[in-house]
Amino acid sequence: MLELYQFELSHYCEKIRLILDYKGLAYRKIEVPPGLGQLDLYRISGQRQVPVLKDGTEVIADSTAIAHYLDQKYPDRPIIPVDPKQRALCLLMEEWADESIGFNARKVLLGTFNHDPRFRTAVLPTNTPNFLKTLVETFPSEALDFLGTGVGFGSDAVRTARKAMQQNLECLSVLLVDSPFLVADHPTLADFAVAGLTMYIKFPAGSYLDIPESLKGLGVPGLADDPVYIVFWEWRDRLYANYRKFSTATNSTASSSPTSINID
């Protein structure tokens, strides 16, 4: 069985989970939690980022490389078009999604953590003591802004990222007005990249992810609930309903060795 070394809250991992589900491929998730020193993943793949796919003796790192591998090794339900123009557009859109949506969505989400207590508490496990939830909820936003500035996630960086995401969502909404998919008459890598990488702007509402219930369906105010982008969010909901499988506790395995992680 395919093994996906992943972090459940990684939007790049979600891109691959969408593709695996669309192709109907059985796989086992091996959770690689952050912060504990990623010895196993480095030993297996020679690097520390997720996602990493293991298929027998084959080990593939990086979401784009994994997508290409899956389409070549498992050609049923192809995600990369054969038509040259469609193929070129698909690959361009996937690269844009990786670099623009993936990068800016992460900054916008972290900025929302700073200013919206709902997001801070939503990511906490359900058994978190009330005093700790209160501490997280009431931690001063100014202090979080200050800490974020030192690592490139200050208020100015978040504001710039938010403007980029507004433009991205507006463009996607226009493209999808009369089209069921972004490139072809069936889902492609472009669709799954865009759908997966917008996870940080609005988490899917169904039981697709092993995340706290309070986080499911939660979105960044002004981006997830703006009627200007409703075409896009309705499109993503349909993509999930048609192709993403519900997650089950039985297919998720925690790594037994110490790990740390840089989210791709």
Secondary structure, DSSP 8 states (H G I E B T S, - for coil): -EEEEE-TT-HHHHHHHHHHHHTT--EEEEE--TTS--HHHHHHHSS-EE-EEEETTEEEESHHHHHHHHHHHS-SS-SS-SSHHHHHHHHHHHHHIIIIIHHHHHHHHHHHHHH-HHHHHHTS-TT--HHHHHHHHHS-HHHHHHHHHTTT-SHHHHHHHHHHHHHHHHHHHHHTSS-SSSSSSS--HHHHHHHHHTTTTB--SSTTSSS-GGGTT-B-TTTSS-GGGHHHHHHHHHHHHHH-----GGGEEE-SS----EE-
